[in-house]
Structure formats: structure tokens, C-alpha cells
Amino acid sequence: MAQPLIERYREYLPIEPGEPIVSINEGSTPLIEAPRVSDRVGARVLLKFEGLNPTGSFKDRGMTVAVSKALSEGAEAVICASTGNTAASAAAYAARAGLTGAVIVPQGKIAVGKLAQSLIYGARVIALDGNFDDALVLVRHLADNFPIQLVNSVNPYRIEGQKTAAFEVIEELGGPPDALAIPVGNAGNVTAYWKGFTEWDTAPLLYGFQASGAAPLVTGEPVDRPETVASAIRIGRPARGDEALAAFEESGGRVRAITDEQIIEAYRFLASEEGVFCEPSSAASVAGLFVHGIEPDGDRAAPGTIVCVLTGNGLKDPDTALASTPGVIECSTDPTEVEEAVFGDRSD
């Protein structure tokens, strides 16, 4: 059995001996070879599938550390603003710790799977008539004025936990990849990966990708009304934006935008060609390679090995999956009709 994340990397994490550990056996997610993606982009591509964490996203890596510290420091509750994945993770780890969990989400802008998770874990879910950026302002206010721990990625313990994904990539490959491709929303994850890589004295290229309707790091301007089918990265004012931009520059990498259509094409490609079902925002890492290629800016050679981070499980957002497929074939019990439904028209 794989060790829980904190136990595995305790020497690299700010957890003191005797402090409580709140864990659901997160981490140790697979690195999956992607031969068809590799053929298409002209490099060896592997998928770091974070959708196999306990609540189905990479957020669990940071949440185990953040909630452990919240419990240790005497917090009575934890709170977050979220487009969905942070809400689900915070709710689960709060339940595990015996703390009250509260999440504020943009009304009508959270995927149904993530909403269901937050509710079943027992969190108080508040749907805000506003966007993620509005919600983050409000939860910061509450955390400043009440004994409640904010567990968004502005919490440094979140970054500490999430950096362990970089450690796992290095360990499994026997060294760093040449490049890492990653979706960018609030920019905490790319910040964490870079922290993890640099702590282990490595510096792969970072390729970050934002949805074109929510691409403040690409345009250089905040987006007041971010819009994209990739709800997890529908953020107009990334809390870790400056750190992410510094990481891209230091690595020699780049951040680029892709359209919703390009994201959905990659999302379907991963499922139908590689057998990997991720949530739409995750597919941004692969869509970005398809659209922008692998040639780095500057004089560095094109990467031979690229890890694409798939941040969440496809079951988080079943509505998008159903809307992106031909649908169910209805059929009678007649064997001939069933054969035609299974094999199609074979008259030719």
C-alpha cells in the first residue's frame, strides 16, 4: 500500500512531529504513457492523472497539508471559494478532520459532480451571485475576522502539498521531464510544480494553457467575466498569477490560450484514443500541445519527454461528457435491430 502523501514526503513538508495528520491516502497517482498523443505532437507524452486522488482532483495534495495544519492550529472550520474541485476536496478533508466545512461557489457555474461531492461530504455550500473572484474576496474577509482557516491556494500549505506531484514525476521517470504542460486557472498548481522541481534542483520547461475566455496571464489584463466550458479554470484574476508568470520565465517556457472547441477536441481525443477520461479543464494541457506545438521560446531544444498534467476526473462533469458525444442508441429487442445498433449498417 502506498504511503499517504505527508508520510511519504514528510522531510519536505512543514509538518512537525506530533502534529495531527488528516489524510485519505492521497497522492501516488499514475503516470500514463500516451502513445497516440505522442504520435500527434512528435514527442514522448505521459499523462499525470490526478483524477485518481481520493476526491478526484489534484486539490487533495494541498488539502491534506492545509487541513492538517488547520487542525493543529486550532481552527474551528475551513472555508474556500471554488469553481468546484477545491470545494469537493475541502469538504472531504474537513469531514475527515471533524471540522465544519464551508464553500462559496459561483451560482450556476459549478459542475454537477463537484456540487454533489461538496454536499454529500456535509459542507455548507453557498451559491454566490457572482464569480470565483468575488467569492475569493468574501472568503478572505471571513478568514480575517473569524476562527476559520482559508484553504484556497493562497494558503501556503496548499502549495507545499501540491509540490509533491513534481517529486512523484521525477521519481517515476528517474529524472525530470524535458517539459511539463499544465492547465492554468488560479495558478496555484503551476506555482507548486515549479516549487517542487526547483527544490529537487531540476528545471523543466513549463507550458501553461488557459482558456481563451479566461486568459488573464496571456493577455496581461484581468478578465471581469471569465467564460469557458472548462469550469475549473474559469478564473479572471489568478491569486498566484505573478508567481506563475515568474515560473514560466525562469523555466524558459510559456503560457498560451486555447479555445473551448480545442479543449473539447482534446478531451474527446484523450477518452476515445487513450482511454483516459479527464474533466474538460484537464484536457487544456493536451489541447495546448496540439494547437501550439512543442517548440519552446528561445534557444532551447524541443523537449523529447513531456508530462501533461490532467488535474481532475471526468466524472466531475458528466453534463459536458454527455453533451460531447453522439448519445445513446435506443433499440427494440429484435436481434436484427440489435445487430445493426451494435455493428452499424453493414450493407456495403
Sequence and secondary structure as in RCSB ss.txt:
>XXXX:A:sequence
MAQPLIERYREYLPIEPGEPIVSINEGSTPLIEAPRVSDRVGARVLLKFEGLNPTGSFKDRGMTVAVSKALSEGA
EAVICASTGNTAASAAAYAARAGLTGAVIVPQGKIAVGKLAQSLIYGARVIALDGNFDDALVLVRHLADNFPIQL
VNSVNPYRIEGQKTAAFEVIEELGGPPDALAIPVGNAGNVTAYWKGFTEWDTAPLLYGFQASGAAPLVTGEPVDR
PETVASAIRIGRPARGDEALAAFEESGGRVRAITDEQIIEAYRFLASEEGVFCEPSSAASVAGLFVHGIEPDGDR
AAPGTIVCVLTGNGLKDPDTALASTPGVIECSTDPTEVEEAVFGDRSD
>XXXX:A:secstr
    HHHHTGGGS   TT     S      EEE HHHHHHHTSEEEEEEGGGSTTSBTHHHHHHHHHHHHHHTT 
SEEEEE SSHHHHHHHHHHHHHT EEEEEEETT S HHHHHHHHHTT EEEEESS HHHHHHHHHHHHHHSSEEE
 STTSHHHHHHHTHHHHHHHHHHTS  SEEEEE SSSHHHHHHHHHHHHTT   EEEEEEEGGG HHHHSS  SS
   S GGG  SS TTHHHHHHHHHHHT EEEEE HHHHHHHHHHHHHHH   B GGGGHHHHHHHHH S  STT 
   SEEEEEE BBGGG HHHHHHTS       S HHHHHHHHH     
